[in-house]
Amino acid sequence: MSVILKAENISKTYESKEHGQTLHVLSNINLEIHKGESIAIVGASGSGKSTLLHILGGLDTPTTGTILFNGTKISSLNKDELATFRNRNMGFVFQFHHLLPEFSAIENVFMPGLIAKTPFNELKDKAAELLNQFGLGGRLNHRPSELSGGEQQRVAVARALINDPEIILADEPTGNLDENSTGNLLNILFPLVESRNLTLVLVTHDMQIASTCTKTYKLERGSLVN
């Protein structure tokens, strides 16, 4: 399998002006993720899992090191180029779904497609099909406030898939869900990722979820352990 995402010597530090100290969050992280893999990153709260995921997805910049996506050096892109690159190649799912409250489920899902300038009729049909796959065919025109937490998160995952990304980056996507809603989401997400030959990078504190992935890595004291 080809390498889709590669982290080379990634470190992340923060300077504490108040205490005059340097906080080392990530230290010399090296990671190769192959196309079609599902990768879980686990670790204690505050271990840097989300920071690493955000760096892998170009949402944050490392202090040192390089991120390559299909050979493209992400850090070489300017702000606008990076936004376009993420929109076309990556899908993001967060613990807090970040749906736009004034828009319906289907409008939230097709929003990234509008940014990508996909023809509207094609986009609307595609968004409806995705929501149907997530068991939300009867909720297309409901706003987030009219949906349960589990339903909102399924809308967020459908939104992440709308532009046919090569990779899904998910940061504690089940962190706010009950056991039943978690099961419903994962029973749809993993088969969908497999059928589309997508790559999944998942940050989670749940070892049972992590065990479903192809590989599991643990962050300990800023270092990544396989």
KANOR-V544607 format. One record per residue. N is the residue number from 1. D_FIRST is the distance of its C-alpha to the first C-alpha in Angstrom with 1 decimal. Layout:
# KANOR-V544607
N_D_FIRST, N_D_FIRST
This chain:
# KANOR-V544607
1_0.0, 2_3.8, 3_6.6, 4_8.9, 5_11.8, 6_13.3, 7_16.8, 8_18.8, 9_22.1, 10_23.0, 11_26.5, 12_28.8, 13_32.6, 14_35.5, 15_39.1, 16_41.8, 17_44.8, 18_47.0, 19_46.4, 20_45.4, 21_42.3, 22_38.7, 23_36.3, 24_32.9, 25_30.4, 26_27.1, 27_27.0, 28_24.4, 29_21.3, 30_18.0, 31_14.8, 32_11.1, 33_9.5, 34_5.9, 35_6.1, 36_7.9, 37_9.0, 38_12.8, 39_14.3, 40_18.1, 41_20.2, 42_23.7, 43_26.8, 44_30.5, 45_32.1, 46_32.3, 47_29.5, 48_27.7, 49_25.0, 50_25.9, 51_26.4, 52_22.9, 53_21.5, 54_23.8, 55_22.8, 56_19.1, 57_20.3, 58_22.8, 59_25.7, 60_27.0, 61_26.9, 62_26.4, 63_29.4, 64_27.4, 65_23.8, 66_21.1, 67_18.5, 68_16.0, 69_14.4, 70_12.2, 71_14.4, 72_17.6, 73_19.9, 74_21.2, 75_24.4, 76_25.3, 77_25.9, 78_29.4, 79_30.3, 80_30.4, 81_27.2, 82_25.4, 83_26.9, 84_25.9, 85_22.3, 86_22.1, 87_23.8, 88_21.5, 89_18.1, 90_18.7, 91_20.6, 92_22.7, 93_24.6, 94_27.2, 95_29.6, 96_32.4, 97_31.3, 98_33.2, 99_34.3, 100_37.1, 101_40.2, 102_42.1, 103_39.5, 104_38.7, 105_35.5, 106_34.4, 107_35.5, 108_33.4, 109_30.3, 110_30.8, 111_31.8, 112_28.5, 113_28.5, 114_31.9, 115_30.8, 116_28.1, 117_31.0, 118_29.7, 119_32.8, 120_34.6, 121_35.2, 122_31.5, 123_30.7, 124_33.4, 125_32.3, 126_28.6, 127_29.8, 128_32.1, 129_29.5, 130_27.2, 131_30.3, 132_31.2, 133_27.8, 134_28.7, 135_32.1, 136_33.9, 137_35.2, 138_38.8, 139_38.2, 140_37.1, 141_40.2, 142_40.7, 143_40.6, 144_38.7, 145_42.1, 146_42.5, 147_39.2, 148_38.5, 149_36.1, 150_33.5, 151_33.9, 152_33.7, 153_30.3, 154_29.0, 155_30.3, 156_28.5, 157_25.1, 158_26.0, 159_26.8, 160_23.4, 161_21.8, 162_24.4, 163_22.7, 164_19.4, 165_17.5, 166_13.7, 167_14.3, 168_17.2, 169_19.0, 170_21.6, 171_24.4, 172_26.4, 173_26.3, 174_28.5, 175_30.7, 176_33.7, 177_33.3, 178_35.2, 179_33.6, 180_34.1, 181_32.7, 182_29.7, 183_29.1, 184_29.5, 185_27.0, 186_24.2, 187_24.9, 188_24.2, 189_21.5, 190_18.9, 191_19.2, 192_19.2, 193_15.9, 194_14.3, 195_16.1, 196_15.1, 197_11.3, 198_12.3, 199_11.3, 200_14.4, 201_16.0, 202_19.3, 203_22.3, 204_24.6, 205_27.6, 206_27.2, 207_25.6, 208_25.7, 209_23.5, 210_21.2, 211_21.0, 212_19.5, 213_16.3, 214_13.2, 215_14.4, 216_17.7, 217_19.0, 218_22.7, 219_24.6, 220_27.7, 221_30.2, 222_27.7, 223_25.1, 224_21.8, 225_21.6, 226_18.7
